[in-house]
Amino acid sequence: RRLYGQLRAVAIEAPEDDEDVPPSFSALASAAAIVDSLPAWVGEPEIDADGRGGVMLEWYRNPTSVAVVTTDGPTVTWAALSGSTVARSSGSDFFVDTLPEEPLRILRRQRA
């Protein structure tokens, strides 16, 4: 799958500047587990390093419809802009094999 290629690229790319921290093994493993657990309706995110040792998955639909999930390994954090009123949503939780329900709800709304 294309997403695993993106994860491999994130794992081997050198940081863009001296202050960036490459993704940890734990973050890469959690990102792979997130990719494995994504329902088919979610669509494929763009995957990149977040510069702080984590991995970022981004679903961009348009400037007012963006969802981002970041994992550092033990935790998953999400944020989203949604709709013409630019409703914002964010949160964080421990990561245990799959995305928590709230970021999945956000992604479902974004697809509508």
MARSE-463723 format. One line per 5 residues: for each residue x negated, y, z negated of N, C-alpha, C, O, CB. Coordinates in steps of 0.2 Angstrom, whole numbers, plus 5000, padded with zeros to 4 digits. Each point is the difference from the previous one (the first is absolute). Glycine has a CB too. Layout:
REM residues N
X Y Z X Y Z X Y Z X Y Z X Y Z  ...
REM end
This chain:
REM residues 112
4996 4994 5000 5004 5006 5000 4996 5006 5000 4994 5000 4997 5015 4994 4997  4993 5011 5009 4997 5007 5000 4998 5003 4993 4995 5003 5000 5011 4999 5011  4999 4997 4985 4998 5002 4993 4994 4997 4997 4997 5004 4996 5015 4998 5003  4987 4992 5002 4994 4997 4997 4994 5003 5003 4995 5000 4997 5011 4989 5001  4994 5012 5008 4994 5004 5004 4999 5007 4997 4994 5001 4999 5009 4992 5011
5002 5010 4988 5000 5007 4997 4997 4999 4993 4995 5004 4998 5014 5000 5008  4993 4991 4990 4997 4999 4994 4992 4998 5000 4996 5002 4996 5016 4994 5000  4987 5000 5009 4993 4998 5001 4996 5006 5001 4994 5001 4998 5009 4988 5007  4999 5016 5000 4997 5006 5001 4999 5004 4994 4995 5003 4999 5010 4997 5013  5000 5001 4984 5000 5004 4994 4994 4997 4995 4997 5004 4997 5016 4999 5004
4987 4990 4999 4995 4997 4996 4993 5001 5002 4995 5001 4995 5013 4991 5002  4990 5009 5009 4993 5001 5002 4998 5007 5002 4994 5001 5001 5007 4987 5003  5004 5016 4997 4999 5007 5002 4996 5004 4995 5001 4999 4994 5009 5001 5013  4985 5003 4995 4996 5005 4995 5005 5005 4998 5004 5003 5004 4984 4994 5001  5011 5006 4988 5004 5006 4998 4999 5006 5005 4994 5000 5002 5006 4995 4986
5005 5009 5013 4999 5006 5004 4995 5005 4998 4997 5003 5003 5015 4995 5001  4988 5003 4989 4995 5004 4997 4997 4997 4994 5003 4995 4997 5003 5015 5008  4989 4993 4992 4996 4998 4995 5004 4999 4993 4999 4996 4996 4991 5009 5009  5016 4999 4995 5004 4999 4994 5005 4995 5000 5003 4998 4995 4995 5014 5003  5004 4985 5008 5005 4995 5001 4997 4994 4997 4995 4998 5000 5010 5007 5010
5000 4991 4987 4998 4993 4997 5004 4995 5004 5006 5001 5002 4993 5004 4986  4997 4990 5014 5003 4995 5005 5005 4996 4996 5000 5000 4994 4989 4999 5013  5016 4998 4996 5005 4996 4997 4997 4994 4996 4995 4997 5002 5013 5006 5007  4994 4996 4985 4998 4994 4996 5003 4994 5003 5005 5000 5003 4994 5007 4986  4998 4987 5009 5002 4994 5002 5007 4999 4997 5005 4997 5004 4984 4998 4996
5013 5007 4994 5006 4999 4997 5006 5004 5004 5005 4998 5001 4989 5001 4988  5004 5007 5013 5004 5004 5004 5002 4997 5007 5005 5000 5002 4991 5010 4993  4998 4987 5008 5001 4997 5007 5005 4994 4999 5004 4998 5004 4984 5006 5000  5011 4992 4991 5004 4994 4998 5007 5002 4999 5005 4996 5003 4985 4998 4992  5011 5011 5001 5007 5002 4999 5003 5003 5006 5006 4998 5002 4991 5005 4987
5000 5000 5016 5002 5003 5006 5002 4994 5004 5005 5000 5004 4988 5010 4995  5003 4985 5002 5002 4994 5004 5006 4996 4997 5004 4998 5004 4984 5001 4999  5013 5001 4990 5006 4997 4997 5006 5004 5002 5005 4998 5002 4988 4998 4989  5006 5011 5009 5006 5004 5002 5002 4999 5007 5006 4999 5002 4990 5010 4990  4999 4991 5013 5001 4998 5007 5004 4994 5001 5004 4999 5003 4985 5007 5000
5008 4988 4993 5003 4994 5000 5008 5000 4998 5004 4996 5002 4984 4999 4996  5013 5009 4997 5007 5000 4997 5005 5005 5004 5006 5000 4998 4988 4997 4991  5004 5007 5016 5004 5005 5003 5006 4996 5004 4998 4996 5004 4992 5012 4996  5016 4994 4999 5005 4997 5004 4999 5003 5007 4997 5005 5001 5011 4995 4989  4994 4996 5015 5000 5001 5007 5003 5007 5002 4997 5004 5004 5003 4984 4998
5005 5014 4994 5003 5006 5002 4996 5007 4999 5002 5005 5002 5009 4989 4996  4984 5005 4997 4996 5006 4998 4996 5003 5006 5000 5006 5000 5000 4989 4988  4998 5001 5016 4996 5003 5005 4992 5000 4998 4999 4999 4994 5011 5008 5011  4986 4994 4999 4993 5000 4999 4997 5007 4998 5001 5005 5003 4998 4985 5005  4998 5010 4986 4997 5006 4998 4993 5001 5003 4997 4996 5003 5009 5004 4986
4991 5006 5011 4993 5002 5001 4997 4998 4994 5002 5002 4994 5000 5007 5015  4992 4988 4991 4996 4999 4994 4994 5003 5000 4996 5001 5005 5009 4988 4994  4993 5014 4995 4993 5004 5000 4998 5000 4992 5004 4998 4996 4999 5009 5014  4991 4994 4989 4997 5001 4994 5003 5007 4997 5001 5005 5004 4988 4988 4999  5012 5007 4990 5002 5007 4998 4994 5004 4997 5001 5006 4998 5010 4988 4999
4983 5004 5003 4994 5004 4998 4999 4999 4993 4995 5003 4997 5007 5005 5012  5002 4989 4987 4999 4999 4993 5000 4993 4997 5001 4998 4995 5005 5013 5004  4992 4985 5006 5000 4993 4999 5006 4995 5001 5000 4994 4999 4992 5010 4993  5013 5000 5011 5006 4996 5001 5002 5000 5008 4996 5002 5004 5008 5002 4985  5001 4993 5012 5003 4999 5007 5006 5003 5001 5005 4999 4995 4989 4990 5006
5007 5015 5004 5006 5003 5001 5004 4997 5006 4997 4999 5006 4998 5012 4990  5012 4988 5004 5004 4998 5005 5005 5006 5002 5003 5002 4995 4996 4985 5002  5001 5015 5009 5004 5006 5001 5005 4998 5006 4998 4997 5005 4993 5011 4991  5016 4994 5003 5005 4999 5005 5002 5007 5002 5003 5004 4996 5001 4985 4999  4994 5013 5011 5001 5007 5002 5006 4999 5006 4999 4997 5005 4989 5007 4992
5017 5000 5001 5005 5000 5006 5001 5007 5003 5000 5000 5006 5006 4992 4987  4993 5013 5003 5000 5007 5003 4998 5004 4994 4999 4998 4994 5010 5000 5015  4989 5009 4992 4998 5004 4994 5004 5000 4994 4997 5002 4995 4998 5005 5014  5011 4992 4992 5005 5000 4993 5002 4993 4998 5004 4999 4996 5000 5012 5008  4992 4984 4999 5002 4993 4998 4993 4996 5000 4998 4997 5005 5014 5003 5000
4985 5000 4989 4994 4996 4999 5000 4997 4994 5002 5003 4995 4992 5006 5011  5004 4985 4993 4999 4996 4994 4993 4997 5000 4997 4998 5005 5015 4999 4995  4985 5004 4994 4993 4997 4998 5000 4996 4994 5003 5002 4995 4993 5008 5011  5001 4984 4995 4999 4996 4994 4993 4999 5000 4996 4998 5004 5015 4996 4997  4986 5007 4993 4993 4999 4998 4999 4995 4995 5004 5000 4995 4994 5012 5008
4997 4984 4997 4998 4995 4995 4993 5001 4998 4996 5000 5005 5013 4992 4999  4989 5007 4990 4994 5000 4998 4998 4993 4997 4995 4999 4998 5005 5013 4999  5005 4983 5004 4999 4993 4998 5005 4999 4994 5005 4997 5002 4983 5003 5001  5011 5002 4991 5005 4999 4995 5007 5004 5000 5005 4998 4998 4985 4999 4995  5010 5009 5011 5006 5004 5000 5001 5002 5007 4996 4999 5005 5002 5005 4984
5008 4997 5012 5003 5003 5007 5003 5006 4999 5004 5001 4995 4998 4987 5009  4997 5017 5000 5003 5007 4999 5003 5002 5007 4997 4998 5005 4994 5005 4986  5015 5000 5009 5003 5002 5006 5002 5007 5000 5002 5003 4994 5002 4985 5007  4997 5015 5005 5003 5006 5000 5003 5001 5007 4998 4996 5005 4993 5009 4988  5014 4999 5008 5004 5000 5006 5003 5007 5001 5002 5003 4995 5000 4985 5005
4998 5014 5006 5004 5006 5002 5006 4997 5005 4998 4996 5004 4992 5013 4995  5016 4993 5000 5005 4997 5003 5006 5005 5002 5003 5003 4996 4994 4986 4998  5004 5012 5013 5006 5003 5002 4999 5008 5001 4995 5003 4998 5011 4988 4997  4999 5012 5008 4999 5007 5001 5000 5004 4994 4998 5006 5000 5008 4992 5011  4997 5000 4983 5000 5003 4994 4993 4999 4997 4999 5003 4994 5014 4996 5005
4983 4997 5004 4993 4998 4997 5001 4998 4993 4997 5003 4995 4997 5005 5012  5010 4987 4992 5000 4997 4993 4994 4996 4999 4997 4997 5004 5015 5002 4997  4985 5002 4993 4994 4997 4998 5001 4995 4995 5004 5000 4995 4990 5011 5007  5002 4984 4998 5001 4994 4996 4993 4997 4998 4996 5000 5005 5015 4998 4999  4987 5001 4990 4994 4997 4999 5000 4996 4993 5005 5000 4996 4989 5009 5010
5001 4986 4993 5000 4996 4994 4994 4996 5000 4996 5000 5005 5016 5000 4995  4987 4996 4995 4995 4995 4999 5002 4995 4996 5004 5000 4996 4987 5009 5005  5006 4985 5000 5001 4994 4996 4994 4995 5001 4996 5001 5004 5017 5001 4998  4987 4993 4993 4995 4995 5001 5002 4996 5006 5006 4999 5002 4992 5000 4986  4997 4998 5015 5001 4996 5006 5000 4993 4999 4995 4997 4997 4999 5012 5010
5011 4987 4994 5000 4993 4999 5003 4997 5006 5006 4999 5001 4996 5002 4987  4994 4997 5017 5001 4996 5006 5005 5004 5006 4999 4998 5005 5000 4992 4987  5005 5014 5006 5005 5003 5005 5001 5008 4998 4998 5001 4994 5007 4988 5008  4997 5014 5002 5002 5007 4999 5005 5001 4995 5005 4996 5001 4991 5007 5010  5004 5001 4984 5006 5001 4996 5006 5002 5004 4999 5003 5006 4994 5001 4985
5013 4996 5007 5006 5001 5003 5001 5008 5003 5002 5001 5005 5003 4990 4988  4993 5013 5003 5000 5008 5002 4997 5001 5006 5003 5003 5004 4998 5000 4984  4993 4996 5013 4997 5001 5007 5003 4997 5006 5000 5002 5005 4989 5000 4989  5014 4992 5004 5003 4996 5006 5007 5004 5001 5002 5000 5006 4993 4989 4990  5008 5014 4999 5006 5004 5001 4999 5006 5004 5003 5002 5005 5002 4994 4984
4989 5007 5010 4998 5006 5003 4999 4998 5008 5002 5004 5004 4992 5001 4985  5002 4989 5012 4999 4998 5007 5006 4999 5004 5001 5001 5006 4988 4994 4990  5016 5002 5000 5007 4998 5003 5003 5006 5002 5003 5001 5006 4998 4989 4987  4999 5015 5003 5003 5007 5002 4997 5003 5005 5003 5003 5005 5000 4999 4983  4990 4998 5013 4996 5003 5005 5002 4997 5007 5000 5003 5005 4991 4999 4986
5010 4991 5009 5002 4997 5006 5007 5001 5003 5001 4999 5006 4991 4992 4990  5012 5012 4999 5007 5001 5002 5001 5006 5005 5005 5002 5002 4999 4993 4987
REM end
